[in-house]
Amino acid sequence: MSQQKDIRTWPYFVLAAAYLGVVAIVHVAHGNGPSANLEVLGLVLTLLAWAICRQIKSSASQNADRLTEITNLVAERMEQFSVMLNLISEQQLISERAKAVAFRDKDYDALHRAIREEMARGQYDAALLLVNDVENSFGYKQESEQLRSEIAQLRDAAIRRIATEAIAQIDRDCSAEKWDQAIGLAERLAATYPGHEMTLPLRQQVIQRKDAVKQTLLQRWRDAVALKDIDGSINILRQLDIYVTAEEVSQLRDGALEIFKARIERLREHFKKDVHEKNWADAIQVGQDILADFPTSKLAQEVRDMMDMLQTRKAEEAVTANA
């Protein structure tokens, strides 16, 4: 009885394992998507399993020769399944190649649109990377070179527009003697667009303009000193402050000292004269000039000592004039 039970049950396990193997192979061949071939194959397996089970059930009590016949039948069916699976796998490979050919033009059109979009946005490096795909993935070398040339022209035109606007701003900064701002902008342009013919010389041009202004001021200074133009010399000397180096300041020191001495003497005379003539308002104004230009001088200390008195006299004079 035990032997009869084994005869009845073991073919079911064989069929179950065979069915699972076939499903797995078909799944690998077709991927995760639905397949008409898979449905047909499942139906065939179901019918075949039913037929074999009926045959095993009806012949369970027969002799060993019959069992061997059934086993051979199962092996034959499995071999047929294997042939069918090979055919399905080959058809799937052919289908993938056909899809690749069918979608090639669509892929190229999408890539070409992406290149144009990056060019329109000014993202020229990104566009060049996509052009490399045109050459490497599709083999269009001549078209790739044309696209690269077009991108280079667009990039150059964009740089020229930006550089033109920046040069106008640099010119305004130079005219206002904002040299640090002008040099900073020139350096940023050169770093952003290295080697471009419009941005490369900008920093040196600003330095040259600054030096030209400096040389002009130095010549005016020498002329003013020669003419003993005290006010003009001092005004020019103040303008030179942002241009001259420490070494150049030492070279100007002798002439500057001479000018300062002459100016302080002139202010001293004016101050004394205004006080003597009781021109209190004028004396106060000259005193303020002395304090501003020569705050550490002996004359400045004398003016400080007299300022309160001068303010009082000025107030008294105003009261008397209004009475």
MITOR-810141 format. One record per residue (C-alpha): y, x, z; residue in three letters. Coordinates in steps of 0.02 Angstrom, whole numbers, padded with zeros to 5 digits, always signed. Each point is the difference from the previous one (the first is absolute). Layout:
BEGIN
YXZALA...
***
This chain:
BEGIN
+00000+00000+00000MET+00116+00143+00041SER-00037+00079-00169GLN+00042-00164-00087GLN+00169-00009+00090LYS+00044+00177-00058ASP-00045-00046-00179ILE+00118-00148+00009ARG+00151+00085+00079THR+00018+00177-00070TRP+00055-00051-00177PRO+00148-00092+00077TYR+00066+00162+00076PHE-00025+00091-00166VAL+00096-00134-00093LEU+00140-00004+00129ALA+00024+00188-00010ALA-00005-00004-00190ALA+00130-00139-00007TYR+00119+00091+00118LEU-00017+00160-00103GLY+00039-00091-00162VAL+00154-00084+00076VAL+00065+00166+00065ALA-00022+00085-00170ILE+00088-00142-00091VAL+00140+00004+00129HIS+00028+00186-00035VAL-00001-00028-00187ALA+00124-00145+00003HIS+00111+00037+00150GLY+00062-00138+00114ASN+00047-00125-00136GLY-00107-00149-00054PRO-00126+00025-00141SER-00094-00124-00108ALA-00142+00126-00020ASN-00019+00009+00189LEU-00014-00190+00014GLU-00132-00008-00137VAL-00096+00141+00079LEU+00004-00087+00171GLY-00068-00159-00080LEU-00139+00097-00086VAL-00048+00085+00163LEU-00003-00166+00092THR-00114-00081-00128LEU-00110+00152-00008LEU-00016+00010+00190ALA-00045-00184+00006TRP-00132+00021-00134ALA-00076+00153+00082ILE-00003-00084+00171CYS-00089-00152-00074ARG-00123+00112-00083GLN-00031+00099+00160ILE-00019-00160+00101LYS-00127-00076-00121SER-00103+00158-00012SER+00007+00063+00179ALA-00185-00032+00026SER-00056+00086-00159GLN-00077+00173-00010ASN+00088+00169-00002ALA+00001+00009-00189ASP+00115-00150-00006ARG+00116+00083+00126LEU+00007+00155-00109THR+00045-00108-00149GLU+00144-00077+00097ILE+00062+00171+00056THR-00001+00061-00180ASN+00097-00154-00051LEU+00135+00038+00129VAL+00010+00181-00060ALA+00018-00059-00180GLU+00142-00118+00047ARG+00088+00139+00095MET-00009+00114-00151GLU+00078-00138-00104GLN+00139-00016+00129PHE+00033+00186-00012SER+00019-00010-00189VAL+00121-00145+00019MET+00105+00094+00127LEU+00014+00152-00114ASN+00064-00112-00139LEU+00128-00080+00116ILE+00060+00170+00060SER+00023+00062-00178GLU+00096-00157-00046GLN+00112+00024+00152GLN+00044+00179-00053LEU+00040-00060-00175ILE+00111-00135+00074SER+00098+00127+00104GLU+00032+00108-00153ARG+00054-00152-00099ALA+00122-00051+00137LYS+00071+00176+00006ALA+00036-00006-00186VAL+00069-00176+00010ALA+00120+00040+00143PHE+00057+00170-00065ARG+00148-00071-00096ASP+00051-00109+00148LYS-00008+00149+00118ASP+00107+00102-00118TYR+00129-00139-00018ASP+00011-00018+00190ALA+00023+00189+00018LEU+00134+00003-00134HIS+00095-00141+00085ARG-00009+00093+00166ALA+00074+00155-00081ILE+00145-00100-00071ARG+00033-00082+00168GLU+00008+00169+00089GLU+00118+00065-00134MET+00113-00151+00019ALA+00005+00028+00190ARG+00045+00182-00022GLY-00165+00058+00078GLN-00029+00135-00129TYR-00128+00102+00098ASP-00108-00154+00026ALA+00015-00040-00186ALA-00058+00176-00046LEU-00155-00019+00110LEU-00045-00160-00093LEU+00028+00088-00167VAL-00132+00126+00053ASN-00123-00145+00014ASP+00043-00052-00178VAL-00052+00172-00059GLU-00148+00032+00115ASN-00077-00174+00006SER+00036-00061-00176PHE+00022+00163-00096GLY+00169-00044-00076TYR+00075+00174+00005LYS+00136-00025-00132GLN+00061-00161+00079GLU+00000+00084+00170SER+00113+00139-00065GLU+00120-00130-00073GLN+00007-00092+00166LEU+00033+00163+00094ARG+00142+00041-00118SER+00076-00173+00023GLU-00013+00015+00189ILE+00084+00171-00004ALA+00145-00071-00101GLN+00022-00146+00119LEU-00006+00116+00151ARG+00130+00116-00076ASP+00116-00146-00041ALA-00015-00066+00178ALA+00037+00171+00074ILE+00153+00019-00111ARG+00068-00168+00056ARG-00023+00045+00183ILE+00070+00175-00024ALA+00153-00068-00091THR+00042-00115+00145GLU-00031+00139+00126ALA+00109+00123-00095ILE+00143-00125+00006ALA-00021-00013+00188GLN-00009+00189+00018ILE+00162+00014-00099ASP+00085-00122+00118ARG-00062+00097+00152ASP+00062+00164-00074CYS+00171-00074-00036SER+00009-00057+00181ALA-00060+00172+00057GLU-00156-00077+00078LYS-00102+00151-00048TRP-00145-00026+00120ASP-00030-00175-00066GLN+00010+00058-00180ALA-00122+00144+00028ILE-00119-00113+00098GLY-00008-00127-00143LEU-00026+00138-00128ALA-00144+00072+00102GLU-00085-00170+00019ARG+00007-00030-00187LEU-00072+00171-00037ALA-00142-00032+00125ALA-00038-00173-00071THR+00004+00055-00182TYR-00043+00186+00005PRO+00035+00101-00155GLY+00097-00134-00094HIS+00144+00068-00102GLU+00126-00120+00076MET-00046+00021+00184THR-00046+00184+00005LEU+00177+00075-00013PRO+00092-00129+00106LEU-00002+00095+00165ARG+00065+00159-00082GLN+00136-00098-00089GLN+00061-00071+00166VAL+00003+00174+00077ILE+00100+00065-00148GLN+00127-00140+00015ARG+00019+00031+00185LYS+00028+00185-00029ASP+00130-00038-00135ALA+00098-00108+00123VAL-00011+00139+00128LYS+00067+00132-00120GLN+00144-00114-00047THR+00047-00024+00183LEU-00009+00186+00033LEU+00118+00036-00143GLN+00121-00133+00061ARG-00010+00076+00174TRP+00045+00172-00064ARG+00145-00072-00100ASP+00066-00096+00150ALA-00009+00152+00112VAL+00092+00104-00129ALA+00136-00133-00009LEU+00005-00013+00191LYS-00035-00186-00018ASP-00049-00030+00180ILE-00042-00186-00008ASP-00089+00017-00168GLY-00101+00149+00061SER-00058-00089+00156ILE-00047-00157-00098ASN-00104+00104-00122ILE-00080+00095+00142LEU-00059-00163+00077ARG-00078-00051-00165GLN-00089+00168-00011LEU-00087-00028+00166ASP-00154-00084-00079ILE-00016+00131-00137TYR+00020+00173+00074VAL-00135+00099+00088THR+00022+00098+00161ALA+00024+00159-00100GLU+00133-00081-00109GLU+00090-00067+00154VAL+00018+00179+00064SER+00075+00048-00168GLN+00128-00140+00014LEU+00041+00035+00182ARG+00146+00120-00027ASP+00090-00116-00120GLY-00038-00150+00111ALA+00068+00085+00155LEU+00160+00041-00090GLU+00020-00179-00057ILE-00039-00071+00173PHE+00125+00116+00083LYS+00134-00054-00122ALA-00041-00183+00028ARG+00000+00010+00189ILE+00165+00092-00001GLU+00075-00133-00111ARG-00065-00138+00113LEU+00071+00092+00151ARG+00173+00006-00079GLU-00005-00182-00049HIS-00056-00052+00173PHE+00136+00099+00088LYS+00131-00065-00120LYS-00050-00183+00025ASP-00001+00019+00189VAL+00168+00088-00001HIS+00075-00135-00110GLU-00085-00135+00106LYS-00097-00067-00148ASN-00136-00060+00117TRP-00104-00093-00128ALA-00001+00148-00120ASP-00038+00120+00142ALA-00149-00107+00053ILE-00067-00005-00180GLN+00015+00190-00020VAL-00081+00023+00170GLY-00147-00107-00053GLN-00020+00107-00157ASP-00003+00157+00108ILE-00132-00075+00114LEU-00108-00053-00149ALA+00011+00163-00099ASP+00010+00129+00140PHE-00073-00082+00156PRO-00042+00166+00086THR+00165+00088-00034SER+00132+00042+00129LYS+00122-00110-00093LEU-00121-00148+00017ALA-00001+00022+00190GLN+00190+00000+00004GLU+00002-00161-00101VAL-00123-00085+00119ARG+00112+00045+00147ASP+00149-00083-00086MET-00084-00154-00075MET+00028-00115+00149ASP+00183+00046+00006MET+00018-00029-00187LEU-00082-00172+00012GLN+00117-00046+00144THR+00155+00055-00095ARG-00056-00097-00153LYS-00024-00157+00105ALA+00171+00019+00083GLU+00081+00024-00170GLU-00081-00161-00061ALA+00062-00098+00151VAL+00177+00066-00023THR-00003-00044-00185ALA-00053-00179+00040ASN+00128-00026+00139ALA
***
